[in-house]
Amino acid sequence: MKIISILTGMLLLLCQISLGQTLDEKLLQGKISVDSVGVNGINILNLTNGKATQTNSSGEFFILAKANDILVFTAVNLKKYRKTISFSDFELGKMSIILEPKITELKEVIVNKNEINALSLGVVTRDPVKYSPAERRLRTAGDFKPIELLQLLGGSMPLDPLINKINGRTKRLKKLVILEKKENFIKLISELFSQEYFTVQLGIANDYVNGFKYFIVENENFLKVLESKNEERTSFFMVALAQEYKDILNNEN
């Protein structure tokens, strides 16, 4: 009887030891793939012990777990996935997980003649400012203002605008911006009106047509009319300027 009790006790002890080894947590290694490619930054949470981790650039991860723990895999662009760790997973110490991309159904879009851009699609609330090459160079150089000296107190004043102000680069770039705008206006005038219009309609000698174009782009009121691209109003304005230009040529002669 005593021997039976001893054997029973030893059997229970062995069962507890075996069960305890099974329930002990250990570091498991896993790899996640989507369409056979490893994915970085996927969140893995062990719901049983609260441990969490993320995949690396190869889709691999390590997490502390034991058999029957529940792992949850989540990512913005992937379907949520839950996995219960089996005894074979635990014994092997490795697992492979395949996740599926999350498919987002888009609402029907009807394309019409209106221009499709970031504004019309709602990506931005207003049209982004477009800069010409000369304007971009000026923005890169910076336009120093005396009030920016106050930033010295906080040690955050950028030095490039001040240096470009001192060496005259900002001034040169501003002149280039003005020149570029005038060249664009002259190009627009040439597109709206033929050479014959200047020589026949306005009575300007062929050799002086280009000079007339540079003359009229100096007139701010004319440029406002020109920007409207209204040929009738622009032509009416040019008739008066053409007479003024011819008077200047006659006085010089």
C-alpha positions in Angstrom: 0.0 0.0 0.0 2.9 2.3 0.9 4.6 1.5 -2.4 1.5 2.4 -4.3 1.2 5.8 -2.6 4.9 6.5 -3.4 4.4 5.6 -7.0 1.3 7.7 -7.3 3.1 10.7 -5.8 6.0 10.3 -8.2 3.6 10.0 -11.2 1.8 13.2 -10.1 5.2 15.0 -9.7 6.3 13.9 -13.2 3.0 15.1 -14.7 3.4 18.5 -13.0 7.0 18.8 -14.2 5.9 17.9 -17.7 3.0 20.3 -17.7 5.1 23.0 -16.2 7.7 22.6 -19.0 4.9 22.8 -21.6 3.4 26.0 -20.1 6.7 27.8 -19.8 7.0 30.7 -22.1 9.9 30.9 -24.6 11.0 33.2 -27.4 9.4 32.1 -30.6 10.6 33.2 -34.0 8.2 33.9 -36.9 8.1 35.3 -40.4 5.2 37.0 -42.1 4.8 37.2 -45.8 2.3 38.8 -48.1 2.3 37.5 -51.7 5.5 35.7 -50.9 7.2 38.9 -49.9 8.3 39.8 -46.3 6.6 42.9 -44.9 8.1 45.5 -42.5 6.3 47.1 -39.5 3.5 44.6 -38.9 2.2 44.7 -35.4 2.1 41.5 -33.4 0.3 41.3 -30.0 0.2 38.3 -27.6 -3.3 38.6 -26.1 -2.4 36.2 -23.3 0.6 37.9 -21.8 0.3 41.4 -23.3 3.7 41.2 -25.1 4.0 43.1 -28.4 6.5 43.4 -31.2 6.9 44.3 -34.9 8.3 42.7 -38.0 11.7 43.8 -39.4 12.4 44.6 -43.1 12.4 40.9 -43.9 9.1 40.2 -42.2 10.7 38.4 -39.3 9.8 38.8 -35.6 10.5 37.4 -32.2 7.9 37.2 -29.4 7.7 35.6 -25.9 4.8 33.0 -25.9 3.7 29.5 -25.0 1.3 27.0 -26.4 -2.3 28.1 -26.7 -1.4 31.8 -26.6 -3.3 33.9 -29.1 -1.3 36.2 -31.4 -3.0 39.0 -33.3 -1.4 40.5 -36.4 -2.4 43.9 -37.6 -1.4 46.5 -40.2 -3.1 49.4 -42.0 -3.0 47.8 -45.4 -3.5 44.1 -44.3 -6.4 42.0 -43.1 -6.4 41.4 -39.3 -5.3 37.8 -38.4 -5.5 35.8 -35.2 -3.4 32.7 -34.6 -3.4 30.3 -31.7 0.0 28.8 -31.0 -0.1 25.1 -31.3 2.1 22.6 -29.3 4.0 21.8 -32.5 4.6 25.6 -33.1 5.9 25.9 -29.5 8.1 22.8 -29.8 9.5 23.8 -33.1 10.0 27.4 -31.9 9.3 28.8 -35.4 6.2 29.7 -37.4 5.3 31.1 -40.8 2.4 33.4 -41.3 0.8 34.4 -44.6 -1.3 37.6 -44.5 -3.7 39.0 -47.1 -3.8 42.6 -48.4 -6.7 44.7 -47.3 -8.8 45.6 -50.4 -10.4 49.0 -50.2 -13.3 49.5 -52.6 -13.3 52.9 -54.2 -16.5 54.8 -54.9 -17.5 55.1 -58.6 -15.8 58.1 -60.2 -17.4 59.7 -63.2 -14.9 61.4 -65.4 -16.1 64.5 -67.2 -14.5 67.3 -69.2 -13.4 69.1 -66.0 -9.7 69.0 -65.2 -8.7 66.3 -62.7 -6.2 67.5 -60.3 -5.3 67.5 -56.6 -7.9 70.2 -55.9 -10.7 68.5 -57.7 -10.0 65.2 -56.0 -10.0 66.8 -52.6 -6.3 66.1 -51.8 -5.8 69.8 -51.2 -8.2 72.6 -50.3 -6.7 75.1 -52.7 -4.5 75.1 -55.7 -0.8 74.8 -54.8 1.3 77.8 -55.7 3.3 77.2 -58.8 6.8 78.8 -59.1 8.8 79.6 -62.1 12.5 78.4 -62.3 13.7 81.9 -61.3 11.2 82.1 -58.4 12.3 78.7 -57.1 15.9 79.8 -57.1 15.0 83.0 -55.2 13.0 81.0 -52.6 16.0 78.6 -52.2 18.3 81.6 -51.6 15.9 83.2 -49.2 14.9 86.9 -48.9 16.3 88.3 -45.7 14.2 90.7 -43.7 15.7 92.8 -40.8 13.0 91.4 -38.5 14.6 88.0 -38.9 17.5 89.3 -36.7 15.1 88.6 -33.7 15.6 84.9 -34.4 19.2 85.3 -33.3 17.9 85.4 -29.7 16.6 81.9 -30.1 19.5 80.7 -32.2 17.3 79.7 -35.1 18.0 82.3 -37.7 19.0 80.7 -41.1 22.3 82.1 -42.4 21.9 81.6 -46.1 19.4 84.5 -46.6 21.7 86.9 -44.8 24.8 85.8 -46.7 22.9 86.1 -50.0 21.7 89.5 -49.0 25.2 90.7 -48.3 26.9 89.3 -51.4 24.1 90.6 -53.6 22.8 87.2 -54.8 19.3 87.9 -53.6 19.2 91.2 -55.5 20.4 89.5 -58.7 17.8 86.7 -58.4 15.0 89.3 -57.9 16.1 91.0 -61.1 16.0 87.6 -62.9 12.5 87.0 -61.6 11.3 90.3 -63.0 13.1 89.6 -66.3 11.6 86.2 -66.5 8.1 87.5 -66.0 8.6 90.1 -68.8 9.9 87.4 -71.2 6.8 85.3 -70.4 4.5 88.3 -71.1 6.3 89.0 -74.4 5.9 85.3 -75.3 2.1 85.6 -74.6 1.8 88.7 -76.7 3.6 86.9 -79.6 1.1 84.0 -79.3 -2.0 86.3 -79.3 -0.9 88.6 -82.1 0.9 87.9 -85.4 3.9 90.0 -86.7 1.5 91.4 -89.4 -0.8 92.8 -86.7 2.0 95.0 -85.4 3.3 96.2 -88.8 -0.1 96.6 -90.6 -2.7 97.3 -87.8 -0.5 99.3 -85.5 1.8 100.8 -88.1 5.1 99.9 -86.4 8.1 99.2 -88.6 9.2 95.6 -88.6 12.6 96.4 -87.0 10.9 98.1 -84.0 8.3 95.4 -83.2 10.4 93.6 -80.6 11.2 97.0 -79.0 7.5 97.8 -78.8 6.8 94.5 -77.0 9.4 95.3 -74.4 8.0 98.9 -74.2 4.4 97.7 -73.4 5.4 95.1 -70.8 6.7 97.9 -68.7 3.1 99.2 -68.4 1.5 97.7 -65.3 -2.1 98.6 -66.4 -1.5 96.9 -69.7 -0.2 93.7 -68.0 -3.4 93.4 -66.0 -5.4 93.5 -69.2 -3.0 91.1 -70.9 -3.3 88.5 -68.1 -7.0 88.3 -68.8 -6.2 87.0 -72.3 -9.0 89.1 -73.7 -7.7 89.9 -77.2 -10.2 92.7 -77.8 -9.4 94.7 -74.7 -5.7 94.0 -75.1 -5.7 95.2 -78.7 -7.6 98.3 -77.7 -4.9 99.1 -75.1 -2.1 98.4 -77.5 -3.4 100.9 -80.1 -2.9 103.7 -77.6 0.5 102.4 -76.5 1.5 102.0 -80.2 0.8 105.7 -80.8 2.8 106.7 -77.7 5.7 104.4 -78.9 5.7 105.9 -82.4 5.7 109.4 -80.9 8.8 108.5 -78.9 10.6 107.1 -82.0 9.7 110.3 -84.0 11.1 112.5 -81.3 14.3 110.5 -81.1 14.7 110.7 -84.9 
